[in-house]
Amino acid sequence: MRKLLLFSALMTGSVAIPALARGTWTLQGVEYSVDTLYHATVGPGTTETELRIEATVDGTQIVNNIFYTVTDLANPY
């Protein structure tokens, strides 16, 4: 039964799959550590992503979470 539910959830796109992407960005001379926390299909042709960026500037820890969606406007649904 669990396999059937998991398969069904994967086919409908309702399961979040962690992207586990890490890297660094340099913005205005500051190097940020970037981690993808969440990436999932939230509707037909639409995905949601959450990133966390962290840096230390002059001894101060900077942490920002970024949330964004991408929508395929050519998708009829």
mmJSON file of the N, C-alpha and C atoms, coordinates in Angstrom:
{"data_MODEL":{"atom_site":{
"group_PDB":["ATOM","ATOM","ATOM","ATOM","ATOM","ATOM","ATOM","ATOM","ATOM","ATOM","ATOM","ATOM","ATOM","ATOM","ATOM","ATOM","ATOM","ATOM","ATOM","ATOM","ATOM","ATOM","ATOM","ATOM","ATOM","ATOM","ATOM","ATOM","ATOM","ATOM","ATOM","ATOM","ATOM","ATOM","ATOM","ATOM","ATOM","ATOM","ATOM","ATOM","ATOM","ATOM","ATOM","ATOM","ATOM","ATOM","ATOM","ATOM","ATOM","ATOM","ATOM","ATOM","ATOM","ATOM","ATOM","ATOM","ATOM","ATOM","ATOM","ATOM","ATOM","ATOM","ATOM","ATOM","ATOM","ATOM","ATOM","ATOM","ATOM","ATOM","ATOM","ATOM","ATOM","ATOM","ATOM","ATOM","ATOM","ATOM","ATOM","ATOM","ATOM","ATOM","ATOM","ATOM","ATOM","ATOM","ATOM","ATOM","ATOM","ATOM","ATOM","ATOM","ATOM","ATOM","ATOM","ATOM","ATOM","ATOM","ATOM","ATOM","ATOM","ATOM","ATOM","ATOM","ATOM","ATOM","ATOM","ATOM","ATOM","ATOM","ATOM","ATOM","ATOM","ATOM","ATOM","ATOM","ATOM","ATOM","ATOM","ATOM","ATOM","ATOM","ATOM","ATOM","ATOM","ATOM","ATOM","ATOM","ATOM","ATOM","ATOM","ATOM","ATOM","ATOM","ATOM","ATOM","ATOM","ATOM","ATOM","ATOM","ATOM","ATOM","ATOM","ATOM","ATOM","ATOM","ATOM","ATOM","ATOM","ATOM","ATOM","ATOM","ATOM","ATOM","ATOM","ATOM","ATOM","ATOM","ATOM","ATOM","ATOM","ATOM","ATOM","ATOM","ATOM","ATOM","ATOM","ATOM","ATOM","ATOM","ATOM","ATOM","ATOM","ATOM","ATOM","ATOM","ATOM","ATOM","ATOM","ATOM","ATOM","ATOM","ATOM","ATOM","ATOM","ATOM","ATOM","ATOM","ATOM","ATOM","ATOM","ATOM","ATOM","ATOM","ATOM","ATOM","ATOM","ATOM","ATOM","ATOM","ATOM","ATOM","ATOM","ATOM","ATOM","ATOM","ATOM","ATOM","ATOM","ATOM","ATOM","ATOM","ATOM","ATOM","ATOM","ATOM","ATOM","ATOM","ATOM","ATOM","ATOM","ATOM","ATOM","ATOM","ATOM","ATOM","ATOM","ATOM","ATOM","ATOM","ATOM"],
"id":[1,2,3,4,5,6,7,8,9,10,11,12,13,14,15,16,17,18,19,20,21,22,23,24,25,26,27,28,29,30,31,32,33,34,35,36,37,38,39,40,41,42,43,44,45,46,47,48,49,50,51,52,53,54,55,56,57,58,59,60,61,62,63,64,65,66,67,68,69,70,71,72,73,74,75,76,77,78,79,80,81,82,83,84,85,86,87,88,89,90,91,92,93,94,95,96,97,98,99,100,101,102,103,104,105,106,107,108,109,110,111,112,113,114,115,116,117,118,119,120,121,122,123,124,125,126,127,128,129,130,131,132,133,134,135,136,137,138,139,140,141,142,143,144,145,146,147,148,149,150,151,152,153,154,155,156,157,158,159,160,161,162,163,164,165,166,167,168,169,170,171,172,173,174,175,176,177,178,179,180,181,182,183,184,185,186,187,188,189,190,191,192,193,194,195,196,197,198,199,200,201,202,203,204,205,206,207,208,209,210,211,212,213,214,215,216,217,218,219,220,221,222,223,224,225,226,227,228,229,230,231],
"type_symbol":["N","C","C","N","C","C","N","C","C","N","C","C","N","C","C","N","C","C","N","C","C","N","C","C","N","C","C","N","C","C","N","C","C","N","C","C","N","C","C","N","C","C","N","C","C","N","C","C","N","C","C","N","C","C","N","C","C","N","C","C","N","C","C","N","C","C","N","C","C","N","C","C","N","C","C","N","C","C","N","C","C","N","C","C","N","C","C","N","C","C","N","C","C","N","C","C","N","C","C","N","C","C","N","C","C","N","C","C","N","C","C","N","C","C","N","C","C","N","C","C","N","C","C","N","C","C","N","C","C","N","C","C","N","C","C","N","C","C","N","C","C","N","C","C","N","C","C","N","C","C","N","C","C","N","C","C","N","C","C","N","C","C","N","C","C","N","C","C","N","C","C","N","C","C","N","C","C","N","C","C","N","C","C","N","C","C","N","C","C","N","C","C","N","C","C","N","C","C","N","C","C","N","C","C","N","C","C","N","C","C","N","C","C","N","C","C","N","C","C","N","C","C","N","C","C","N","C","C","N","C","C"],
"label_atom_id":["N","CA","C","N","CA","C","N","CA","C","N","CA","C","N","CA","C","N","CA","C","N","CA","C","N","CA","C","N","CA","C","N","CA","C","N","CA","C","N","CA","C","N","CA","C","N","CA","C","N","CA","C","N","CA","C","N","CA","C","N","CA","C","N","CA","C","N","CA","C","N","CA","C","N","CA","C","N","CA","C","N","CA","C","N","CA","C","N","CA","C","N","CA","C","N","CA","C","N","CA","C","N","CA","C","N","CA","C","N","CA","C","N","CA","C","N","CA","C","N","CA","C","N","CA","C","N","CA","C","N","CA","C","N","CA","C","N","CA","C","N","CA","C","N","CA","C","N","CA","C","N","CA","C","N","CA","C","N","CA","C","N","CA","C","N","CA","C","N","CA","C","N","CA","C","N","CA","C","N","CA","C","N","CA","C","N","CA","C","N","CA","C","N","CA","C","N","CA","C","N","CA","C","N","CA","C","N","CA","C","N","CA","C","N","CA","C","N","CA","C","N","CA","C","N","CA","C","N","CA","C","N","CA","C","N","CA","C","N","CA","C","N","CA","C","N","CA","C","N","CA","C","N","CA","C","N","CA","C","N","CA","C","N","CA","C","N","CA","C"],
"label_alt_id":[null,null,null,null,null,null,null,null,null,null,null,null,null,null,null,null,null,null,null,null,null,null,null,null,null,null,null,null,null,null,null,null,null,null,null,null,null,null,null,null,null,null,null,null,null,null,null,null,null,null,null,null,null,null,null,null,null,null,null,null,null,null,null,null,null,null,null,null,null,null,null,null,null,null,null,null,null,null,null,null,null,null,null,null,null,null,null,null,null,null,null,null,null,null,null,null,null,null,null,null,null,null,null,null,null,null,null,null,null,null,null,null,null,null,null,null,null,null,null,null,null,null,null,null,null,null,null,null,null,null,null,null,null,null,null,null,null,null,null,null,null,null,null,null,null,null,null,null,null,null,null,null,null,null,null,null,null,null,null,null,null,null,null,null,null,null,null,null,null,null,null,null,null,null,null,null,null,null,null,null,null,null,null,null,null,null,null,null,null,null,null,null,null,null,null,null,null,null,null,null,null,null,null,null,null,null,null,null,null,null,null,null,null,null,null,null,null,null,null,null,null,null,null,null,null,null,null,null,null,null,null],
"label_comp_id":["MET","MET","MET","ARG","ARG","ARG","LYS","LYS","LYS","LEU","LEU","LEU","LEU","LEU","LEU","LEU","LEU","LEU","PHE","PHE","PHE","SER","SER","SER","ALA","ALA","ALA","LEU","LEU","LEU","MET","MET","MET","THR","THR","THR","GLY","GLY","GLY","SER","SER","SER","VAL","VAL","VAL","ALA","ALA","ALA","ILE","ILE","ILE","PRO","PRO","PRO","ALA","ALA","ALA","LEU","LEU","LEU","ALA","ALA","ALA","ARG","ARG","ARG","GLY","GLY","GLY","THR","THR","THR","TRP","TRP","TRP","THR","THR","THR","LEU","LEU","LEU","GLN","GLN","GLN","GLY","GLY","GLY","VAL","VAL","VAL","GLU","GLU","GLU","TYR","TYR","TYR","SER","SER","SER","VAL","VAL","VAL","ASP","ASP","ASP","THR","THR","THR","LEU","LEU","LEU","TYR","TYR","TYR","HIS","HIS","HIS","ALA","ALA","ALA","THR","THR","THR","VAL","VAL","VAL","GLY","GLY","GLY","PRO","PRO","PRO","GLY","GLY","GLY","THR","THR","THR","THR","THR","THR","GLU","GLU","GLU","THR","THR","THR","GLU","GLU","GLU","LEU","LEU","LEU","ARG","ARG","ARG","ILE","ILE","ILE","GLU","GLU","GLU","ALA","ALA","ALA","THR","THR","THR","VAL","VAL","VAL","ASP","ASP","ASP","GLY","GLY","GLY","THR","THR","THR","GLN","GLN","GLN","ILE","ILE","ILE","VAL","VAL","VAL","ASN","ASN","ASN","ASN","ASN","ASN","ILE","ILE","ILE","PHE","PHE","PHE","TYR","TYR","TYR","THR","THR","THR","VAL","VAL","VAL","THR","THR","THR","ASP","ASP","ASP","LEU","LEU","LEU","ALA","ALA","ALA","ASN","ASN","ASN","PRO","PRO","PRO","TYR","TYR","TYR"],
"label_asym_id":["A","A","A","A","A","A","A","A","A","A","A","A","A","A","A","A","A","A","A","A","A","A","A","A","A","A","A","A","A","A","A","A","A","A","A","A","A","A","A","A","A","A","A","A","A","A","A","A","A","A","A","A","A","A","A","A","A","A","A","A","A","A","A","A","A","A","A","A","A","A","A","A","A","A","A","A","A","A","A","A","A","A","A","A","A","A","A","A","A","A","A","A","A","A","A","A","A","A","A","A","A","A","A","A","A","A","A","A","A","A","A","A","A","A","A","A","A","A","A","A","A","A","A","A","A","A","A","A","A","A","A","A","A","A","A","A","A","A","A","A","A","A","A","A","A","A","A","A","A","A","A","A","A","A","A","A","A","A","A","A","A","A","A","A","A","A","A","A","A","A","A","A","A","A","A","A","A","A","A","A","A","A","A","A","A","A","A","A","A","A","A","A","A","A","A","A","A","A","A","A","A","A","A","A","A","A","A","A","A","A","A","A","A","A","A","A","A","A","A","A","A","A","A","A","A","A","A","A","A","A","A"],
"label_entity_id":["1","1","1","1","1","1","1","1","1","1","1","1","1","1","1","1","1","1","1","1","1","1","1","1","1","1","1","1","1","1","1","1","1","1","1","1","1","1","1","1","1","1","1","1","1","1","1","1","1","1","1","1","1","1","1","1","1","1","1","1","1","1","1","1","1","1","1","1","1","1","1","1","1","1","1","1","1","1","1","1","1","1","1","1","1","1","1","1","1","1","1","1","1","1","1","1","1","1","1","1","1","1","1","1","1","1","1","1","1","1","1","1","1","1","1","1","1","1","1","1","1","1","1","1","1","1","1","1","1","1","1","1","1","1","1","1","1","1","1","1","1","1","1","1","1","1","1","1","1","1","1","1","1","1","1","1","1","1","1","1","1","1","1","1","1","1","1","1","1","1","1","1","1","1","1","1","1","1","1","1","1","1","1","1","1","1","1","1","1","1","1","1","1","1","1","1","1","1","1","1","1","1","1","1","1","1","1","1","1","1","1","1","1","1","1","1","1","1","1","1","1","1","1","1","1","1","1","1","1","1","1"],
"label_seq_id":[1,1,1,2,2,2,3,3,3,4,4,4,5,5,5,6,6,6,7,7,7,8,8,8,9,9,9,10,10,10,11,11,11,12,12,12,13,13,13,14,14,14,15,15,15,16,16,16,17,17,17,18,18,18,19,19,19,20,20,20,21,21,21,22,22,22,23,23,23,24,24,24,25,25,25,26,26,26,27,27,27,28,28,28,29,29,29,30,30,30,31,31,31,32,32,32,33,33,33,34,34,34,35,35,35,36,36,36,37,37,37,38,38,38,39,39,39,40,40,40,41,41,41,42,42,42,43,43,43,44,44,44,45,45,45,46,46,46,47,47,47,48,48,48,49,49,49,50,50,50,51,51,51,52,52,52,53,53,53,54,54,54,55,55,55,56,56,56,57,57,57,58,58,58,59,59,59,60,60,60,61,61,61,62,62,62,63,63,63,64,64,64,65,65,65,66,66,66,67,67,67,68,68,68,69,69,69,70,70,70,71,71,71,72,72,72,73,73,73,74,74,74,75,75,75,76,76,76,77,77,77],
"pdbx_PDB_ins_code":[null,null,null,null,null,null,null,null,null,null,null,null,null,null,null,null,null,null,null,null,null,null,null,null,null,null,null,null,null,null,null,null,null,null,null,null,null,null,null,null,null,null,null,null,null,null,null,null,null,null,null,null,null,null,null,null,null,null,null,null,null,null,null,null,null,null,null,null,null,null,null,null,null,null,null,null,null,null,null,null,null,null,null,null,null,null,null,null,null,null,null,null,null,null,null,null,null,null,null,null,null,null,null,null,null,null,null,null,null,null,null,null,null,null,null,null,null,null,null,null,null,null,null,null,null,null,null,null,null,null,null,null,null,null,null,null,null,null,null,null,null,null,null,null,null,null,null,null,null,null,null,null,null,null,null,null,null,null,null,null,null,null,null,null,null,null,null,null,null,null,null,null,null,null,null,null,null,null,null,null,null,null,null,null,null,null,null,null,null,null,null,null,null,null,null,null,null,null,null,null,null,null,null,null,null,null,null,null,null,null,null,null,null,null,null,null,null,null,null,null,null,null,null,null,null,null,null,null,null,null,null],
"Cartn_x":[0.821,0.0,0.863,1.969,2.848,3.44,3.839,4.422,3.406,2.164,1.113,0.88,0.856,0.663,1.83,3.055,4.231,4.223,3.924,3.856,2.793,1.635,0.55,0.957,1.607,2.041,3.084,4.01,5.024,4.416,3.426,2.793,1.992,1.44,0.661,1.535,2.812,3.724,3.529,2.96,2.664,3.736,4.838,5.893,7.073,7.574,8.755,9.996,10.855,12.098,13.233,13.971,15.052,16.104,16.484,17.461,18.885,19.118,20.413,21.543,21.268,22.286,22.949,24.268,25.036,26.03,26.409,27.412,27.719,28.444,28.756,28.463,28.035,27.816,28.655,29.199,29.883,29.051,28.549,27.719,28.357,28.707,29.333,30.533,31.352,32.566,32.402,31.177,30.92,30.593,31.278,31.021,29.962,28.873,27.747,27.738,27.45,27.193,25.708,25.4,24.013,23.606,22.411,21.892,20.44,20.084,18.69,18.001,17.012,16.319,15.097,14.455,13.182,12.975,12.512,12.148,11.055,9.896,8.785,7.859,7.144,6.077,4.853,4.305,3.171,1.885,1.955,0.791,1.215,0.26,0.616,1.526,2.739,3.672,4.257,4.132,4.628,5.486,6.668,7.542,7.828,8.095,8.476,9.858,10.707,12.057,12.349,13.071,13.537,15.049,15.746,17.197,17.563,18.681,19.236,20.631,20.876,22.209,22.779,24.063,24.723,26.098,26.492,27.828,28.19,29.47,29.949,30.643,30.129,30.686,31.054,32.329,32.834,32.42,32.471,32.14,30.652,29.819,28.366,27.858,27.112,26.54,25.29,25.241,24.084,23.423,22.134,21.38,20.093,19.842,18.602,17.992,16.677,15.937,15.243,15.354,14.745,13.729,12.516,11.447,11.045,10.899,10.405,9.67,8.803,8.085,8.433,8.365,8.552,7.309,6.68,5.457,5.643,5.29,5.333,4.035,4.104,2.907,2.335,3.088,2.591,1.765,1.789,1.03,-0.457,-1.32,-2.742,-3.478,-2.873,-3.548,-3.073],
"Cartn_y":[-1.196,0.0,1.258,1.258,2.425,2.721,1.676,1.873,2.507,2.071,2.626,4.099,4.462,5.859,6.716,6.225,6.975,7.16,6.102,6.192,7.186,7.138,8.06,9.501,9.739,11.086,11.594,10.73,11.147,11.458,10.704,10.926,12.226,12.644,13.88,15.089,14.871,15.985,16.664,15.962,16.6,16.345,15.733,15.431,16.358,16.975,17.828,16.949,17.188,16.444,17.413,17.192,18.124,18.153,19.332,19.472,19.273,19.572,19.4,20.067,21.216,21.953,22.974,22.982,23.932,24.604,25.813,26.512,27.852,28.679,30.024,31.025,32.193,33.33,34.479,35.294,36.511,37.687,38.479,39.649,40.878,41.838,43.081,42.817,41.835,41.54,40.695,40.284,39.442,38.034,37.021,35.643,35.035,34.573,33.977,32.469,31.738,30.308,30.156,29.381,29.236,27.774,27.54,26.19,26.165,25.185,25.003,24.181,24.775,24.097,23.324,23.805,23.224,23.509,22.509,22.708,21.698,22.166,21.256,21.826,20.936,21.321,21.623,22.833,23.234,23.375,23.168,23.236,22.922,22.829,22.551,23.644,23.267,24.219,25.209,24.956,25.904,25.173,25.742,25.199,26.284,25.855,26.766,26.346,27.322,27.061,27.965,27.417,28.204,28.066,29.2,29.23,29.902,29.504,30.202,30.666,31.976,32.503,33.052,32.747,33.149,33.725,34.727,35.32,35.971,36.208,36.961,38.201,39.367,40.648,41.449,41.801,42.563,41.939,40.609,39.913,39.716,40.204,40.064,38.974,38.019,36.941,37.44,37.258,37.648,36.376,36.213,35.054,35.55,35.125,35.481,34.231,34.11,33.065,33.717,33.079,33.594,32.566,33.011,32.153,32.678,31.777,32.225,31.097,31.499,30.539,30.798,29.736,29.843,29.231,29.966,29.504,29.462,28.36,28.197,28.776,29.977,30.64,29.964,29.073,28.332,27.113,26.754,25.62,26.003,25.278,25.656,25.458,24.802,24.548,25.493],
"Cartn_z":[0.0,0.0,0.0,0.773,0.818,-0.545,-1.278,-2.604,-3.547,-3.461,-4.306,-3.983,-2.701,-2.318,-2.76,-2.588,-3.019,-4.525,-5.269,-6.726,-7.151,-6.511,-6.822,-6.538,-5.413,-5.061,-6.046,-6.462,-7.424,-8.784,-9.185,-10.48,-10.507,-9.383,-9.347,-9.091,-8.769,-8.537,-7.202,-6.239,-4.958,-3.895,-4.271,-3.317,-3.568,-2.511,-2.629,-2.65,-3.611,-3.707,-3.407,-2.327,-1.999,-3.091,-3.508,-4.574,-4.052,-2.793,-2.171,-2.948,-3.494,-4.236,-3.315,-3.333,-2.534,-3.457,-3.097,-3.874,-3.255,-3.987,-3.508,-4.608,-4.195,-5.088,-4.567,-5.458,-5.059,-5.559,-4.616,-4.935,-4.312,-5.123,-4.679,-3.776,-4.157,-3.428,-2.179,-1.856,-0.682,-1.163,-0.608,-0.995,-0.076,-0.683,0.042,-0.165,0.891,0.808,0.473,-0.562,-1.027,-0.899,-0.339,-0.161,-0.597,-1.437,-1.831,-0.752,-0.087,1.0,0.527,-0.544,-0.954,-2.432,-3.173,-4.568,-4.881,-5.342,-5.599,-6.661,-7.316,-8.226,-7.375,-7.509,-6.679,-7.485,-8.777,-9.639,-11.058,-11.968,-13.355,-13.919,-14.283,-14.86,-13.872,-12.578,-11.565,-10.534,-10.253,-9.213,-8.189,-6.965,-5.888,-5.395,-5.102,-4.616,-3.426,-2.441,-1.297,-1.219,-1.156,-1.023,0.286,0.865,2.031,1.63,1.802,1.536,2.836,3.079,4.321,4.005,4.776,4.649,5.973,6.158,7.306,6.786,7.187,6.745,7.987,8.107,9.256,10.592,10.658,11.899,12.137,11.242,11.382,10.444,11.006,10.214,9.494,8.179,7.371,6.858,7.135,6.675,6.031,4.799,4.099,3.492,3.594,2.888,1.704,0.549,-0.678,-1.153,-1.396,-1.903,-3.269,-4.261,-5.561,-6.275,-7.191,-8.023,-9.481,-10.27,-11.711,-12.34,-13.25,-13.901,-15.4,-16.006,-17.459,-18.029,-18.599,-19.098,-20.346,-20.974,-22.139,-21.721,-20.425,-19.931,-19.877,-20.572,-20.618,-19.3,-18.31,-17.053,-15.985],
"occupancy":[1.0,1.0,1.0,1.0,1.0,1.0,1.0,1.0,1.0,1.0,1.0,1.0,1.0,1.0,1.0,1.0,1.0,1.0,1.0,1.0,1.0,1.0,1.0,1.0,1.0,1.0,1.0,1.0,1.0,1.0,1.0,1.0,1.0,1.0,1.0,1.0,1.0,1.0,1.0,1.0,1.0,1.0,1.0,1.0,1.0,1.0,1.0,1.0,1.0,1.0,1.0,1.0,1.0,1.0,1.0,1.0,1.0,1.0,1.0,1.0,1.0,1.0,1.0,1.0,1.0,1.0,1.0,1.0,1.0,1.0,1.0,1.0,1.0,1.0,1.0,1.0,1.0,1.0,1.0,1.0,1.0,1.0,1.0,1.0,1.0,1.0,1.0,1.0,1.0,1.0,1.0,1.0,1.0,1.0,1.0,1.0,1.0,1.0,1.0,1.0,1.0,1.0,1.0,1.0,1.0,1.0,1.0,1.0,1.0,1.0,1.0,1.0,1.0,1.0,1.0,1.0,1.0,1.0,1.0,1.0,1.0,1.0,1.0,1.0,1.0,1.0,1.0,1.0,1.0,1.0,1.0,1.0,1.0,1.0,1.0,1.0,1.0,1.0,1.0,1.0,1.0,1.0,1.0,1.0,1.0,1.0,1.0,1.0,1.0,1.0,1.0,1.0,1.0,1.0,1.0,1.0,1.0,1.0,1.0,1.0,1.0,1.0,1.0,1.0,1.0,1.0,1.0,1.0,1.0,1.0,1.0,1.0,1.0,1.0,1.0,1.0,1.0,1.0,1.0,1.0,1.0,1.0,1.0,1.0,1.0,1.0,1.0,1.0,1.0,1.0,1.0,1.0,1.0,1.0,1.0,1.0,1.0,1.0,1.0,1.0,1.0,1.0,1.0,1.0,1.0,1.0,1.0,1.0,1.0,1.0,1.0,1.0,1.0,1.0,1.0,1.0,1.0,1.0,1.0,1.0,1.0,1.0,1.0,1.0,1.0,1.0,1.0,1.0,1.0,1.0,1.0],
"B_iso_or_equiv":[0.0,0.0,0.0,0.0,0.0,0.0,0.0,0.0,0.0,0.0,0.0,0.0,0.0,0.0,0.0,0.0,0.0,0.0,0.0,0.0,0.0,0.0,0.0,0.0,0.0,0.0,0.0,0.0,0.0,0.0,0.0,0.0,0.0,0.0,0.0,0.0,0.0,0.0,0.0,0.0,0.0,0.0,0.0,0.0,0.0,0.0,0.0,0.0,0.0,0.0,0.0,0.0,0.0,0.0,0.0,0.0,0.0,0.0,0.0,0.0,0.0,0.0,0.0,0.0,0.0,0.0,0.0,0.0,0.0,0.0,0.0,0.0,0.0,0.0,0.0,0.0,0.0,0.0,0.0,0.0,0.0,0.0,0.0,0.0,0.0,0.0,0.0,0.0,0.0,0.0,0.0,0.0,0.0,0.0,0.0,0.0,0.0,0.0,0.0,0.0,0.0,0.0,0.0,0.0,0.0,0.0,0.0,0.0,0.0,0.0,0.0,0.0,0.0,0.0,0.0,0.0,0.0,0.0,0.0,0.0,0.0,0.0,0.0,0.0,0.0,0.0,0.0,0.0,0.0,0.0,0.0,0.0,0.0,0.0,0.0,0.0,0.0,0.0,0.0,0.0,0.0,0.0,0.0,0.0,0.0,0.0,0.0,0.0,0.0,0.0,0.0,0.0,0.0,0.0,0.0,0.0,0.0,0.0,0.0,0.0,0.0,0.0,0.0,0.0,0.0,0.0,0.0,0.0,0.0,0.0,0.0,0.0,0.0,0.0,0.0,0.0,0.0,0.0,0.0,0.0,0.0,0.0,0.0,0.0,0.0,0.0,0.0,0.0,0.0,0.0,0.0,0.0,0.0,0.0,0.0,0.0,0.0,0.0,0.0,0.0,0.0,0.0,0.0,0.0,0.0,0.0,0.0,0.0,0.0,0.0,0.0,0.0,0.0,0.0,0.0,0.0,0.0,0.0,0.0,0.0,0.0,0.0,0.0,0.0,0.0,0.0,0.0,0.0,0.0,0.0,0.0],
"pdbx_formal_charge":[null,null,null,null,null,null,null,null,null,null,null,null,null,null,null,null,null,null,null,null,null,null,null,null,null,null,null,null,null,null,null,null,null,null,null,null,null,null,null,null,null,null,null,null,null,null,null,null,null,null,null,null,null,null,null,null,null,null,null,null,null,null,null,null,null,null,null,null,null,null,null,null,null,null,null,null,null,null,null,null,null,null,null,null,null,null,null,null,null,null,null,null,null,null,null,null,null,null,null,null,null,null,null,null,null,null,null,null,null,null,null,null,null,null,null,null,null,null,null,null,null,null,null,null,null,null,null,null,null,null,null,null,null,null,null,null,null,null,null,null,null,null,null,null,null,null,null,null,null,null,null,null,null,null,null,null,null,null,null,null,null,null,null,null,null,null,null,null,null,null,null,null,null,null,null,null,null,null,null,null,null,null,null,null,null,null,null,null,null,null,null,null,null,null,null,null,null,null,null,null,null,null,null,null,null,null,null,null,null,null,null,null,null,null,null,null,null,null,null,null,null,null,null,null,null,null,null,null,null,null,null],
"auth_seq_id":[1,1,1,2,2,2,3,3,3,4,4,4,5,5,5,6,6,6,7,7,7,8,8,8,9,9,9,10,10,10,11,11,11,12,12,12,13,13,13,14,14,14,15,15,15,16,16,16,17,17,17,18,18,18,19,19,19,20,20,20,21,21,21,22,22,22,23,23,23,24,24,24,25,25,25,26,26,26,27,27,27,28,28,28,29,29,29,30,30,30,31,31,31,32,32,32,33,33,33,34,34,34,35,35,35,36,36,36,37,37,37,38,38,38,39,39,39,40,40,40,41,41,41,42,42,42,43,43,43,44,44,44,45,45,45,46,46,46,47,47,47,48,48,48,49,49,49,50,50,50,51,51,51,52,52,52,53,53,53,54,54,54,55,55,55,56,56,56,57,57,57,58,58,58,59,59,59,60,60,60,61,61,61,62,62,62,63,63,63,64,64,64,65,65,65,66,66,66,67,67,67,68,68,68,69,69,69,70,70,70,71,71,71,72,72,72,73,73,73,74,74,74,75,75,75,76,76,76,77,77,77],
"auth_comp_id":["MET","MET","MET","ARG","ARG","ARG","LYS","LYS","LYS","LEU","LEU","LEU","LEU","LEU","LEU","LEU","LEU","LEU","PHE","PHE","PHE","SER","SER","SER","ALA","ALA","ALA","LEU","LEU","LEU","MET","MET","MET","THR","THR","THR","GLY","GLY","GLY","SER","SER","SER","VAL","VAL","VAL","ALA","ALA","ALA","ILE","ILE","ILE","PRO","PRO","PRO","ALA","ALA","ALA","LEU","LEU","LEU","ALA","ALA","ALA","ARG","ARG","ARG","GLY","GLY","GLY","THR","THR","THR","TRP","TRP","TRP","THR","THR","THR","LEU","LEU","LEU","GLN","GLN","GLN","GLY","GLY","GLY","VAL","VAL","VAL","GLU","GLU","GLU","TYR","TYR","TYR","SER","SER","SER","VAL","VAL","VAL","ASP","ASP","ASP","THR","THR","THR","LEU","LEU","LEU","TYR","TYR","TYR","HIS","HIS","HIS","ALA","ALA","ALA","THR","THR","THR","VAL","VAL","VAL","GLY","GLY","GLY","PRO","PRO","PRO","GLY","GLY","GLY","THR","THR","THR","THR","THR","THR","GLU","GLU","GLU","THR","THR","THR","GLU","GLU","GLU","LEU","LEU","LEU","ARG","ARG","ARG","ILE","ILE","ILE","GLU","GLU","GLU","ALA","ALA","ALA","THR","THR","THR","VAL","VAL","VAL","ASP","ASP","ASP","GLY","GLY","GLY","THR","THR","THR","GLN","GLN","GLN","ILE","ILE","ILE","VAL","VAL","VAL","ASN","ASN","ASN","ASN","ASN","ASN","ILE","ILE","ILE","PHE","PHE","PHE","TYR","TYR","TYR","THR","THR","THR","VAL","VAL","VAL","THR","THR","THR","ASP","ASP","ASP","LEU","LEU","LEU","ALA","ALA","ALA","ASN","ASN","ASN","PRO","PRO","PRO","TYR","TYR","TYR"],
"auth_asym_id":["A","A","A","A","A","A","A","A","A","A","A","A","A","A","A","A","A","A","A","A","A","A","A","A","A","A","A","A","A","A","A","A","A","A","A","A","A","A","A","A","A","A","A","A","A","A","A","A","A","A","A","A","A","A","A","A","A","A","A","A","A","A","A","A","A","A","A","A","A","A","A","A","A","A","A","A","A","A","A","A","A","A","A","A","A","A","A","A","A","A","A","A","A","A","A","A","A","A","A","A","A","A","A","A","A","A","A","A","A","A","A","A","A","A","A","A","A","A","A","A","A","A","A","A","A","A","A","A","A","A","A","A","A","A","A","A","A","A","A","A","A","A","A","A","A","A","A","A","A","A","A","A","A","A","A","A","A","A","A","A","A","A","A","A","A","A","A","A","A","A","A","A","A","A","A","A","A","A","A","A","A","A","A","A","A","A","A","A","A","A","A","A","A","A","A","A","A","A","A","A","A","A","A","A","A","A","A","A","A","A","A","A","A","A","A","A","A","A","A","A","A","A","A","A","A","A","A","A","A","A","A"],
"auth_atom_id":["N","CA","C","N","CA","C","N","CA","C","N","CA","C","N","CA","C","N","CA","C","N","CA","C","N","CA","C","N","CA","C","N","CA","C","N","CA","C","N","CA","C","N","CA","C","N","CA","C","N","CA","C","N","CA","C","N","CA","C","N","CA","C","N","CA","C","N","CA","C","N","CA","C","N","CA","C","N","CA","C","N","CA","C","N","CA","C","N","CA","C","N","CA","C","N","CA","C","N","CA","C","N","CA","C","N","CA","C","N","CA","C","N","CA","C","N","CA","C","N","CA","C","N","CA","C","N","CA","C","N","CA","C","N","CA","C","N","CA","C","N","CA","C","N","CA","C","N","CA","C","N","CA","C","N","CA","C","N","CA","C","N","CA","C","N","CA","C","N","CA","C","N","CA","C","N","CA","C","N","CA","C","N","CA","C","N","CA","C","N","CA","C","N","CA","C","N","CA","C","N","CA","C","N","CA","C","N","CA","C","N","CA","C","N","CA","C","N","CA","C","N","CA","C","N","CA","C","N","CA","C","N","CA","C","N","CA","C","N","CA","C","N","CA","C","N","CA","C","N","CA","C","N","CA","C","N","CA","C","N","CA","C","N","CA","C","N","CA","C"],
"pdbx_PDB_model_num":[1,1,1,1,1,1,1,1,1,1,1,1,1,1,1,1,1,1,1,1,1,1,1,1,1,1,1,1,1,1,1,1,1,1,1,1,1,1,1,1,1,1,1,1,1,1,1,1,1,1,1,1,1,1,1,1,1,1,1,1,1,1,1,1,1,1,1,1,1,1,1,1,1,1,1,1,1,1,1,1,1,1,1,1,1,1,1,1,1,1,1,1,1,1,1,1,1,1,1,1,1,1,1,1,1,1,1,1,1,1,1,1,1,1,1,1,1,1,1,1,1,1,1,1,1,1,1,1,1,1,1,1,1,1,1,1,1,1,1,1,1,1,1,1,1,1,1,1,1,1,1,1,1,1,1,1,1,1,1,1,1,1,1,1,1,1,1,1,1,1,1,1,1,1,1,1,1,1,1,1,1,1,1,1,1,1,1,1,1,1,1,1,1,1,1,1,1,1,1,1,1,1,1,1,1,1,1,1,1,1,1,1,1,1,1,1,1,1,1,1,1,1,1,1,1,1,1,1,1,1,1]
}}}
